[in-house]
Amino acid sequence: MKMFLDEQETERPALAARGAQSEEEAILASQVVLQVAPRTVLGKQVKRLRRTGIIPANIYGQHQPSAALQVDSHLLERFLAGHNATRIIDLHVDGSDGAVLNAVVRHISHNPRSGKIVHVDFLRVSMSELMRVQVQVALKGAAPAVTVEGGVLLHLLDTLEVECLPGDLPQALELDISSLKTLDDTLAVRDVPLPAGVKALNDPDETVVKVVAPRAVLAEGAAAASTEAAAAATGAPSAEAPSA
């Protein structure tokens, strides 16, 4: 019996260590690798990079100076097609003696006409420090107010700003809309379930989704069209017309 107890006592710290190791391995396994390189072409000259299939980028955060990077457009597009933008990335920097930077995609700029990516901002992260990032709100289920009552679902807030450790960062936040049973029903930020360790920074009462009557949507469209027509008739710029 004594020998059995000794074995248990020996195994407990070993099991705890394996548990901690498994958690760390799970976090590392969820990370992906993206190859980047230091960028020396700056300012307006970056147009030349884009013509050769290179996307200019910057990385900042963690109280360190911003650094100019560049990434192959095909590699970046493949990464974005296969991974959520909130995924923790291992940025492998060419020519830096194997330097690896933990980061997330902070912002992607697109050409307004072609839709092509023209610039990427990465945010440095420390696995032991809280970070703030926008996470997509993914709707699931069916709303009876839509399927039965014939309402129109408006997804008014498609991302939430959250604060958490990088290892707790969710790929998306799921919101079940099956509780929307009648017209004008809403779900707010406070209704979005959050994983352990994740805190939403938005106003808890801000509306995420709402069901409205079809005529309300039509009325809004008609009002907007009327405003455009009146502006065109008087020669005044419309609300959406760019200023000179």
C-alpha positions as CSV (number, residue, x, y, z in Angstrom):
1,M,0.0,0.0,0.0
2,K,2.8,2.4,0.9
3,M,4.5,1.8,-2.5
4,F,1.1,2.5,-4.2
5,L,0.8,5.8,-2.4
6,D,4.4,6.8,-3.3
7,E,3.6,6.1,-6.9
8,Q,0.5,8.3,-6.7
9,E,2.5,11.1,-5.1
10,T,5.1,10.8,-7.8
11,E,2.6,10.8,-10.6
12,R,0.6,13.9,-9.5
13,P,3.3,16.5,-10.3
14,A,4.1,14.6,-13.5
15,L,0.4,14.7,-14.5
16,A,0.2,18.3,-13.7
17,A,3.3,19.1,-15.7
18,R,1.9,17.0,-18.7
19,G,-1.4,18.9,-18.4
20,A,0.4,22.3,-18.5
21,Q,2.6,21.1,-21.4
22,S,-0.5,19.8,-23.3
23,E,-2.2,23.2,-22.9
24,E,0.9,25.0,-24.2
25,E,1.2,22.6,-27.0
26,A,-2.4,23.1,-27.9
27,I,-1.9,26.9,-28.1
28,L,1.3,26.5,-30.2
29,A,-0.5,24.0,-32.5
30,S,-3.3,26.5,-33.2
31,Q,-0.7,29.0,-34.4
32,V,0.2,29.2,-38.1
33,V,3.4,30.3,-39.9
34,L,3.6,33.1,-42.4
35,Q,6.9,34.0,-44.2
36,V,7.7,37.7,-44.3
37,A,10.7,39.8,-45.1
38,P,12.1,43.2,-44.0
39,R,11.0,46.0,-46.3
40,T,13.4,48.8,-47.5
41,V,11.0,50.3,-50.1
42,L,9.0,53.0,-48.4
43,G,6.5,55.8,-49.3
44,K,5.1,56.0,-52.8
45,Q,7.7,53.6,-54.1
46,V,5.7,50.7,-52.6
47,K,3.6,50.8,-55.8
48,R,6.5,49.0,-57.5
49,L,6.3,46.3,-54.9
50,R,2.6,45.7,-55.5
51,R,3.3,45.4,-59.3
52,T,5.7,42.5,-58.6
53,G,3.2,40.7,-56.3
54,I,4.6,41.9,-53.0
55,I,2.3,43.4,-50.3
56,P,3.8,46.1,-48.0
57,A,3.1,45.5,-44.3
58,N,4.0,46.9,-40.9
59,I,4.2,45.4,-37.5
60,Y,3.8,47.3,-34.3
61,G,2.9,46.9,-30.6
62,Q,4.5,45.6,-27.4
63,H,6.1,49.0,-26.8
64,Q,8.5,48.4,-29.7
65,P,9.1,50.6,-32.8
66,S,7.0,49.9,-35.9
67,A,8.9,47.8,-38.4
68,A,8.3,47.8,-42.2
69,L,7.7,44.3,-43.7
70,Q,6.7,42.8,-46.9
71,V,4.8,39.5,-47.8
72,D,4.2,37.6,-51.0
73,S,0.6,38.3,-52.1
74,H,-0.1,34.7,-53.0
75,L,1.1,33.5,-49.6
76,L,-1.0,36.1,-47.9
77,E,-4.1,35.4,-49.9
78,R,-3.7,31.7,-49.2
79,F,-3.3,32.3,-45.5
80,L,-6.4,34.5,-45.3
81,A,-8.4,32.0,-47.3
82,G,-7.6,29.2,-44.9
83,H,-7.4,31.0,-41.5
84,N,-9.4,33.5,-39.5
85,A,-7.8,36.9,-39.2
86,T,-7.7,36.5,-35.4
87,R,-5.5,33.4,-35.5
88,I,-2.1,33.8,-33.8
89,I,0.6,33.9,-36.4
90,D,4.3,33.0,-36.3
91,L,5.9,35.5,-38.6
92,H,9.1,34.1,-39.8
93,V,11.3,37.0,-40.9
94,D,13.8,36.3,-43.7
95,G,17.4,37.2,-43.1
96,S,17.0,37.7,-39.3
97,D,18.7,34.6,-38.0
98,G,15.5,32.7,-37.6
99,A,13.6,35.4,-35.7
100,V,9.9,34.5,-35.1
101,L,7.3,37.2,-34.2
102,N,4.0,36.3,-32.5
103,A,1.3,38.5,-34.1
104,V,-2.2,38.8,-35.3
105,V,-3.6,40.6,-38.4
106,R,-4.7,44.1,-37.1
107,H,-5.9,45.7,-40.3
108,I,-6.1,44.9,-44.0
109,S,-6.4,47.7,-46.6
110,H,-8.0,47.0,-50.0
111,N,-8.1,48.9,-53.3
112,P,-11.6,50.3,-53.4
113,R,-12.0,49.5,-57.1
114,S,-10.3,46.1,-57.6
115,G,-10.7,44.8,-54.0
116,K,-7.1,43.6,-54.0
117,I,-5.1,43.8,-50.8
118,V,-2.7,46.8,-50.8
119,H,-1.4,46.8,-47.2
120,V,-1.4,44.8,-44.0
121,D,-0.9,45.8,-40.4
122,F,0.3,43.1,-37.9
123,L,0.1,43.6,-34.2
124,R,2.8,42.0,-32.0
125,V,1.4,39.9,-29.1
126,S,2.9,38.4,-26.0
127,M,1.4,35.1,-24.9
128,S,1.4,36.3,-21.3
129,E,-0.1,39.8,-21.8
130,L,-3.7,40.9,-22.5
131,M,-4.5,42.1,-26.0
132,R,-7.4,43.9,-27.6
133,V,-8.7,42.7,-31.0
134,Q,-11.9,42.7,-33.1
135,V,-13.5,39.3,-33.3
136,Q,-16.3,38.3,-35.8
137,V,-19.8,37.6,-34.5
138,A,-21.1,34.5,-36.3
139,L,-24.9,34.0,-36.3
140,K,-26.3,30.5,-35.9
141,G,-29.7,29.0,-35.8
142,A,-32.9,30.4,-37.4
143,A,-35.0,33.3,-36.1
144,P,-38.8,32.5,-36.0
145,A,-39.4,36.2,-36.5
146,V,-37.9,35.8,-40.0
147,T,-39.0,32.2,-40.9
148,V,-42.5,32.5,-39.5
149,E,-43.3,36.2,-39.2
150,G,-41.6,37.2,-42.5
151,G,-39.3,39.8,-40.9
152,V,-35.9,40.9,-42.2
153,L,-32.8,40.2,-40.1
154,L,-30.4,43.1,-39.8
155,H,-26.9,42.2,-38.6
156,L,-25.9,45.6,-37.3
157,L,-22.7,44.7,-35.5
158,D,-20.6,42.0,-37.1
159,T,-17.5,42.3,-34.8
160,L,-16.9,42.9,-31.1
161,E,-13.8,44.3,-29.6
162,V,-12.5,41.9,-26.9
163,E,-9.7,41.7,-24.4
164,C,-8.0,38.5,-23.6
165,L,-4.8,36.6,-23.5
166,P,-3.6,35.4,-27.0
167,G,-4.1,31.8,-25.9
168,D,-7.8,32.5,-25.2
169,L,-8.5,34.4,-28.4
170,P,-11.6,32.9,-30.1
171,Q,-11.7,32.5,-33.9
172,A,-15.3,33.8,-33.8
173,L,-18.1,34.5,-31.3
174,E,-21.3,32.5,-32.0
175,L,-24.7,34.1,-31.4
176,D,-27.8,32.0,-31.5
177,I,-30.7,34.0,-33.1
178,S,-33.4,31.4,-32.4
179,S,-34.7,33.5,-29.6
180,L,-35.8,36.2,-32.0
181,K,-39.5,35.3,-32.2
182,T,-41.4,38.5,-33.0
183,L,-40.8,41.6,-35.1
184,D,-38.5,44.3,-33.5
185,D,-36.8,41.6,-31.3
186,T,-33.2,42.4,-30.8
187,L,-30.0,40.8,-29.3
188,A,-27.4,43.1,-27.8
189,V,-23.7,42.7,-27.0
190,R,-24.6,41.4,-23.5
191,D,-26.4,38.5,-25.2
192,V,-23.2,37.2,-27.0
193,P,-21.8,34.2,-25.1
194,L,-18.1,34.8,-24.3
195,P,-15.5,32.0,-23.7
196,A,-13.7,32.0,-20.3
197,G,-11.0,34.6,-20.1
198,V,-12.6,36.8,-22.8
199,K,-14.1,40.3,-22.0
200,A,-16.2,42.3,-24.5
201,L,-15.3,46.0,-24.5
202,N,-18.3,47.3,-26.5
203,D,-21.3,48.9,-24.8
204,P,-23.4,46.0,-23.4
205,D,-26.6,47.5,-24.7
206,E,-25.4,48.0,-28.3
207,T,-27.6,46.1,-30.7
208,V,-26.0,43.2,-32.6
209,V,-29.0,41.9,-34.5
210,K,-32.6,43.1,-35.0
211,V,-35.6,41.8,-36.9
212,V,-37.7,44.4,-38.6
213,A,-40.8,44.4,-40.8
214,P,-40.1,44.3,-44.6
215,R,-42.0,47.5,-45.0
216,A,-39.5,49.2,-42.7
217,V,-36.6,48.2,-44.9
218,L,-38.5,49.4,-48.0
219,A,-39.4,52.7,-46.3
220,E,-35.8,53.3,-45.5
221,G,-34.8,52.6,-49.1
222,A,-37.5,54.8,-50.5
223,A,-36.5,57.7,-48.2
224,A,-32.9,57.4,-49.3
225,A,-33.9,57.3,-53.0
226,S,-36.1,60.4,-52.4
227,T,-33.2,62.3,-50.8
228,E,-31.0,61.4,-53.7
229,A,-33.6,62.5,-56.3
230,A,-34.2,65.8,-54.5
231,A,-30.4,66.5,-54.3
232,A,-30.0,65.8,-58.0
233,A,-32.9,68.1,-58.9
234,T,-31.5,71.0,-56.9
235,G,-27.9,70.4,-57.8
236,A,-27.0,69.9,-54.2
237,P,-24.6,67.2,-53.3
238,S,-26.2,64.0,-51.8
239,A,-25.3,62.7,-48.4
240,E,-23.0,60.1,-49.9
241,A,-21.4,62.3,-52.5
242,P,-17.7,62.9,-51.8
243,S,-16.7,66.5,-51.0
244,A,-14.5,68.3,-53.4
